[in-house]
Amino acid sequence: MRRLPRILKAVRRTALQAVPTVIGIVILNFFLLRLTPGDAADVLAGEAGAATVETLSALKAKFGLDLPVLQQLGGYLHNLAHFSLGVSPRYNQPVAALIAARLPNTLSLMGSALALALLLGITLGAIMASFAGRPADRALSVLSLLFYSIPSFWIGLMFIVLFSVKLGWLPSGGAETIGAGLTGWGAFVDRARYQVLPALSLALFYVAIYARLTRGDMLEVKAQDHVRTARAKGLPPLAVTRDHVLRNALIPVTTMAGIHLAGLMGGAVVVETVFSWPGLGRLAYEAVMGRDFHVLLGILLLSSLLVVVVNAAVDILQAWLDPRIEVR
């Protein structure tokens, strides 16, 4: 109960900062996207193959692409004020419906990747810190450096070659077995099999970061007075590491995890394309290729809101991990 006012203070601060931040992001992204040559009408006309000047003009007028840029921005902000993301010219569907259909898959992939990255990274970092300077530490340091250096799309392709083509253990793409009609636990296991490779491909880069960060922070915390005092009291080494060393070393890791959320969304574009995963990353790629700016703006807006919410959650988590942290 004593921590409740601190949590409420963090939520209030985040809400006050979120509104101008999100509005600024929307306006900036709107003008940046307008610098891109072409628009959805040009792409649709090009795909038709026999579009005339009149047809192209009609398409631009239908989607409001012939209006001045400021007028288009005003219309878009007016739609946002009425909780509407507009209509996609390419799919001829509300943008909100398109995003809602893909969002669960992307959140599932990002959540699995972040959980794997934190679990593996913190575990490897704790092992490296416990055996600092020994062969195990050196071997894991080299392994983490490889994870950090290799692009996620190349790792994904190698996973497909090894686990799908050679061994046949896991599927190479998609989100579920088409036409299987599975329900309950069977459906969960089936989706989990499709998610293993893309989640692992997306997570390995961050595993390396969290492992190195955990190792350095644990070595720093081990030298502090309160850890020496805990050892002097006769506490078991495992209890000292868990309650006094690792808990304090997790604060920078949780901060980086919140910062990396936007990077996970960006990495999902590549990974979802490699594994044909039907999520927001693949939708964003298709929107870029089709110059569907309404869909892109909707995805960018959702991404910014997601980052704001996660950063607020990180502030609350840090206050819980270390009561000395004051939420301002």
DRENTIVO-299664 format. One record per residue (C-alpha): residue number from 1; x, y, z; residue in one letter. Coordinates in pm, whole numbers, plus 50000, padded with zeros to 5 digits. Example, Ala and Ser with C-alpha at 12.3 -4.5 7.8 and 13.67 -1.06 7.14 Angstrom:
// residues 2
1 | 51230 | 49550 | 50780 | a
2 | 51367 | 49894 | 50714 | s
END
This chain:
// residues 328
1 | 50000 | 50000 | 50000 | m
2 | 50290 | 50236 | 50070 | r
3 | 50402 | 50199 | 49710 | r
4 | 50060 | 50283 | 49564 | l
5 | 50113 | 50665 | 49567 | p
6 | 50445 | 50616 | 49384 | r
7 | 50273 | 50406 | 49118 | i
8 | 49994 | 50661 | 49075 | l
9 | 50253 | 50938 | 49044 | k
10 | 50432 | 50747 | 48765 | a
11 | 50105 | 50690 | 48580 | v
12 | 50006 | 51058 | 48608 | r
13 | 50346 | 51178 | 48488 | r
14 | 50339 | 50942 | 48191 | t
15 | 49988 | 51051 | 48092 | a
16 | 50087 | 51419 | 48097 | l
17 | 50394 | 51354 | 47883 | q
18 | 50230 | 51109 | 47644 | a
19 | 49974 | 51341 | 47479 | v
20 | 50214 | 51605 | 47336 | p
21 | 50470 | 51336 | 47254 | t
22 | 50226 | 51129 | 47050 | v
23 | 50086 | 51435 | 46870 | i
24 | 50438 | 51547 | 46779 | g
25 | 50522 | 51198 | 46650 | i
26 | 50208 | 51187 | 46435 | v
27 | 50276 | 51528 | 46276 | i
28 | 50645 | 51454 | 46216 | l
29 | 50572 | 51114 | 46061 | n
30 | 50301 | 51265 | 45843 | f
31 | 50538 | 51516 | 45685 | f
32 | 50823 | 51265 | 45655 | l
33 | 50601 | 51019 | 45469 | l
34 | 50486 | 51295 | 45233 | r
35 | 50849 | 51336 | 45125 | l
36 | 50837 | 50984 | 44978 | t
37 | 50783 | 50988 | 44600 | p
38 | 50448 | 50852 | 44483 | g
39 | 50133 | 50760 | 44671 | d
40 | 49878 | 50480 | 44689 | a
41 | 49694 | 50603 | 44380 | a
42 | 50014 | 50585 | 44173 | d
43 | 50082 | 50230 | 44289 | v
44 | 49725 | 50115 | 44225 | l
45 | 49728 | 50274 | 43881 | a
46 | 50061 | 50113 | 43801 | g
47 | 49936 | 49770 | 43907 | e
48 | 49628 | 49811 | 43689 | a
49 | 49856 | 49843 | 43386 | g
50 | 49608 | 50037 | 43174 | a
51 | 49518 | 50332 | 43397 | a
52 | 49458 | 50666 | 43227 | t
53 | 49521 | 51017 | 43354 | v
54 | 49151 | 51048 | 43429 | e
55 | 49151 | 50725 | 43629 | t
56 | 49454 | 50837 | 43827 | l
57 | 49292 | 51172 | 43902 | s
58 | 48974 | 50998 | 44014 | a
59 | 49169 | 50773 | 44249 | l
60 | 49352 | 51070 | 44404 | k
61 | 49025 | 51256 | 44449 | a
62 | 48858 | 50951 | 44604 | k
63 | 49125 | 50914 | 44872 | f
64 | 49186 | 51287 | 44920 | g
65 | 49540 | 51266 | 44785 | l
66 | 49489 | 51566 | 44558 | d
67 | 49435 | 51803 | 44854 | l
68 | 49708 | 52034 | 44989 | p
69 | 49934 | 51873 | 45247 | v
70 | 49814 | 52091 | 45536 | l
71 | 49454 | 52012 | 45450 | q
72 | 49535 | 51641 | 45446 | q
73 | 49703 | 51677 | 45786 | l
74 | 49400 | 51860 | 45925 | g
75 | 49171 | 51585 | 45800 | g
76 | 49390 | 51317 | 45952 | y
77 | 49405 | 51491 | 46291 | l
78 | 49028 | 51539 | 46274 | h
79 | 48988 | 51163 | 46223 | n
80 | 49220 | 51094 | 46516 | l
81 | 49017 | 51327 | 46737 | a
82 | 48717 | 51107 | 46654 | h
83 | 48917 | 50788 | 46724 | f
84 | 48946 | 50694 | 46358 | s
85 | 49265 | 50600 | 46173 | l
86 | 49107 | 50648 | 45832 | g
87 | 49062 | 50403 | 45546 | v
88 | 49336 | 50217 | 45362 | s
89 | 49334 | 50299 | 44988 | p
90 | 49505 | 49971 | 44903 | r
91 | 49287 | 49735 | 45109 | y
92 | 48974 | 49954 | 45104 | n
93 | 48923 | 49874 | 45473 | q
94 | 48942 | 50078 | 45793 | p
95 | 49300 | 50100 | 45912 | v
96 | 49192 | 50015 | 46266 | a
97 | 49044 | 49685 | 46145 | a
98 | 49364 | 49596 | 45957 | l
99 | 49580 | 49670 | 46260 | i
100 | 49347 | 49489 | 46499 | a
101 | 49368 | 49175 | 46284 | a
102 | 49750 | 49173 | 46287 | r
103 | 49822 | 49319 | 46633 | l
104 | 49776 | 48998 | 46841 | p
105 | 50033 | 48814 | 46627 | n
106 | 50292 | 49090 | 46662 | t
107 | 50236 | 49134 | 47036 | l
108 | 50269 | 48758 | 47081 | s
109 | 50593 | 48753 | 46881 | l
110 | 50740 | 49058 | 47058 | m
111 | 50639 | 48930 | 47401 | g
112 | 50792 | 48589 | 47335 | s
113 | 51111 | 48743 | 47194 | a
114 | 51150 | 48985 | 47487 | l
115 | 51081 | 48712 | 47743 | a
116 | 51338 | 48484 | 47576 | l
117 | 51592 | 48767 | 47555 | a
118 | 51553 | 48858 | 47922 | l
119 | 51552 | 48498 | 48044 | l
120 | 51851 | 48385 | 47839 | l
121 | 52040 | 48715 | 47873 | g
122 | 52007 | 48742 | 48251 | i
123 | 52090 | 48373 | 48295 | t
124 | 52399 | 48393 | 48075 | l
125 | 52505 | 48720 | 48239 | g
126 | 52472 | 48572 | 48587 | a
127 | 52680 | 48269 | 48485 | i
128 | 52943 | 48493 | 48327 | m
129 | 52962 | 48707 | 48641 | a
130 | 52988 | 48401 | 48866 | s
131 | 53279 | 48265 | 48659 | f
132 | 53440 | 48599 | 48569 | a
133 | 53780 | 48555 | 48408 | g
134 | 53742 | 48177 | 48375 | r
135 | 53700 | 47972 | 48054 | p
136 | 53321 | 47960 | 48092 | a
137 | 53307 | 48339 | 48106 | d
138 | 53528 | 48373 | 47798 | r
139 | 53329 | 48116 | 47598 | a
140 | 52995 | 48278 | 47678 | l
141 | 53140 | 48623 | 47600 | s
142 | 53240 | 48504 | 47252 | v
143 | 52896 | 48346 | 47203 | l
144 | 52718 | 48668 | 47303 | s
145 | 52942 | 48865 | 47067 | l
146 | 52834 | 48635 | 46782 | l
147 | 52467 | 48691 | 46868 | f
148 | 52527 | 49065 | 46867 | y
149 | 52714 | 49067 | 46534 | s
150 | 52498 | 48842 | 46316 | i
151 | 52187 | 49005 | 46156 | p
152 | 51854 | 48861 | 46266 | s
153 | 51739 | 48789 | 45910 | f
154 | 52050 | 48573 | 45847 | w
155 | 51995 | 48387 | 46173 | i
156 | 51634 | 48330 | 46069 | g
157 | 51735 | 48192 | 45732 | l
158 | 51989 | 47958 | 45894 | m
159 | 51724 | 47842 | 46142 | f
160 | 51493 | 47760 | 45851 | i
161 | 51767 | 47563 | 45674 | v
162 | 51863 | 47368 | 45989 | l
163 | 51539 | 47311 | 46181 | f
164 | 51290 | 47311 | 45893 | s
165 | 51469 | 47184 | 45583 | v
166 | 51737 | 46954 | 45729 | k
167 | 51581 | 46827 | 46053 | l
168 | 51213 | 46889 | 45983 | g
169 | 51143 | 46971 | 46348 | w
170 | 50972 | 47309 | 46308 | l
171 | 50771 | 47484 | 46033 | p
172 | 50948 | 47737 | 45813 | s
173 | 50677 | 48003 | 45801 | g
174 | 50323 | 48107 | 45880 | g
175 | 50143 | 48130 | 46213 | a
176 | 49942 | 47806 | 46229 | e
177 | 49863 | 47493 | 46035 | t
178 | 49610 | 47593 | 45769 | i
179 | 49293 | 47383 | 45770 | g
180 | 49389 | 47185 | 46080 | a
181 | 49086 | 47307 | 46276 | g
182 | 49265 | 47268 | 46609 | l
183 | 49120 | 47407 | 46932 | t
184 | 49227 | 47440 | 47293 | g
185 | 49564 | 47299 | 47390 | w
186 | 49625 | 47155 | 47045 | g
187 | 49586 | 47499 | 46885 | a
188 | 49820 | 47653 | 47144 | f
189 | 50092 | 47395 | 47079 | v
190 | 50052 | 47433 | 46704 | d
191 | 50093 | 47813 | 46719 | r
192 | 50384 | 47779 | 46961 | a
193 | 50569 | 47557 | 46710 | r
194 | 50532 | 47824 | 46442 | y
195 | 50649 | 48094 | 46682 | q
196 | 50969 | 47935 | 46811 | v
197 | 51199 | 48020 | 46520 | l
198 | 51087 | 48381 | 46458 | p
199 | 51087 | 48463 | 46831 | a
200 | 51434 | 48315 | 46878 | l
201 | 51567 | 48495 | 46568 | s
202 | 51435 | 48825 | 46701 | l
203 | 51560 | 48764 | 47056 | a
204 | 51923 | 48659 | 47006 | l
205 | 52050 | 49011 | 46934 | f
206 | 51906 | 49132 | 47265 | y
207 | 52027 | 48823 | 47452 | v
208 | 52383 | 48940 | 47386 | a
209 | 52309 | 49291 | 47515 | i
210 | 52135 | 49176 | 47834 | y
211 | 52402 | 48916 | 47905 | a
212 | 52687 | 49168 | 47885 | r
213 | 52487 | 49426 | 48080 | l
214 | 52394 | 49179 | 48355 | t
215 | 52754 | 49059 | 48384 | r
216 | 52897 | 49410 | 48420 | g
217 | 52632 | 49524 | 48667 | d
218 | 52663 | 49213 | 48882 | m
219 | 53040 | 49250 | 48904 | l
220 | 52992 | 49614 | 49007 | e
221 | 52728 | 49534 | 49268 | v
222 | 52940 | 49250 | 49413 | k
223 | 53201 | 49506 | 49521 | a
224 | 52953 | 49720 | 49716 | q
225 | 52937 | 49733 | 50096 | d
226 | 52591 | 49583 | 50143 | h
227 | 52697 | 49266 | 49957 | v
228 | 53007 | 49227 | 50174 | r
229 | 52789 | 49277 | 50480 | t
230 | 52548 | 49006 | 50363 | a
231 | 52838 | 48765 | 50319 | r
232 | 52976 | 48856 | 50661 | a
233 | 52640 | 48768 | 50817 | k
234 | 52682 | 48416 | 50685 | g
235 | 52411 | 48419 | 50417 | l
236 | 52442 | 48140 | 50158 | p
237 | 52614 | 48245 | 49833 | p
238 | 52297 | 48172 | 49631 | l
239 | 52088 | 48396 | 49859 | a
240 | 52346 | 48676 | 49834 | v
241 | 52350 | 48653 | 49455 | t
242 | 51972 | 48633 | 49421 | r
243 | 51858 | 48887 | 49681 | d
244 | 52142 | 49139 | 49692 | h
245 | 52340 | 49120 | 49369 | v
246 | 52102 | 49017 | 49091 | l
247 | 51809 | 49226 | 49211 | r
248 | 52012 | 49548 | 49202 | n
249 | 52177 | 49451 | 48873 | a
250 | 51833 | 49410 | 48709 | l
251 | 51753 | 49783 | 48722 | i
252 | 51965 | 49882 | 48417 | p
253 | 51846 | 49569 | 48234 | v
254 | 51479 | 49662 | 48275 | t
255 | 51557 | 50016 | 48158 | t
256 | 51719 | 49884 | 47841 | m
257 | 51430 | 49643 | 47785 | a
258 | 51188 | 49936 | 47772 | g
259 | 51414 | 50125 | 47532 | i
260 | 51450 | 49819 | 47310 | h
261 | 51076 | 49779 | 47260 | l
262 | 51078 | 50009 | 46958 | a
263 | 51372 | 49813 | 46823 | g
264 | 51174 | 49492 | 46860 | l
265 | 50897 | 49642 | 46649 | m
266 | 51150 | 49745 | 46384 | g
267 | 51318 | 49404 | 46389 | g
268 | 50979 | 49239 | 46356 | a
269 | 50948 | 49389 | 46006 | v
270 | 51243 | 49180 | 45886 | v
271 | 51169 | 48866 | 46088 | v
272 | 50800 | 48860 | 45999 | e
273 | 50889 | 48894 | 45631 | t
274 | 51142 | 48608 | 45649 | v
275 | 50901 | 48374 | 45830 | f
276 | 50579 | 48496 | 45657 | s
277 | 50444 | 48585 | 46002 | w
278 | 50110 | 48772 | 45965 | p
279 | 50183 | 49064 | 46196 | g
280 | 50221 | 49440 | 46197 | l
281 | 50579 | 49423 | 46074 | g
282 | 50478 | 49248 | 45754 | r
283 | 50179 | 49481 | 45719 | l
284 | 50415 | 49779 | 45750 | a
285 | 50639 | 49634 | 45479 | y
286 | 50340 | 49585 | 45248 | e
287 | 50222 | 49940 | 45327 | a
288 | 50564 | 50082 | 45235 | v
289 | 50566 | 49896 | 44905 | m
290 | 50210 | 50010 | 44833 | g
291 | 50263 | 50371 | 44958 | r
292 | 49970 | 50317 | 45193 | d
293 | 50052 | 50605 | 45426 | f
294 | 49735 | 50575 | 45634 | h
295 | 49831 | 50222 | 45739 | v
296 | 50189 | 50329 | 45810 | l
297 | 50076 | 50623 | 46022 | l
298 | 49844 | 50396 | 46216 | g
299 | 50124 | 50148 | 46286 | i
300 | 50365 | 50426 | 46387 | l
301 | 50102 | 50578 | 46617 | l
302 | 50038 | 50242 | 46780 | l
303 | 50412 | 50184 | 46820 | s
304 | 50460 | 50518 | 46994 | s
305 | 50171 | 50448 | 47231 | l
306 | 50313 | 50105 | 47306 | l
307 | 50655 | 50252 | 47388 | v
308 | 50497 | 50510 | 47622 | v
309 | 50300 | 50243 | 47808 | v
310 | 50601 | 50013 | 47842 | v
311 | 50823 | 50295 | 47968 | n
312 | 50564 | 50371 | 48235 | a
313 | 50563 | 50002 | 48330 | a
314 | 50944 | 50009 | 48350 | v
315 | 50933 | 50310 | 48585 | d
316 | 50693 | 50125 | 48813 | i
317 | 50903 | 49807 | 48800 | l
318 | 51219 | 49998 | 48890 | q
319 | 51047 | 50161 | 49186 | a
320 | 50946 | 49812 | 49301 | w
321 | 51297 | 49669 | 49253 | l
322 | 51464 | 49956 | 49436 | d
323 | 51255 | 50159 | 49686 | p
324 | 51528 | 50426 | 49687 | r
325 | 51422 | 50533 | 49336 | i
326 | 51193 | 50833 | 49358 | e
327 | 50922 | 50871 | 49094 | v
328 | 50906 | 51241 | 49008 | r
END
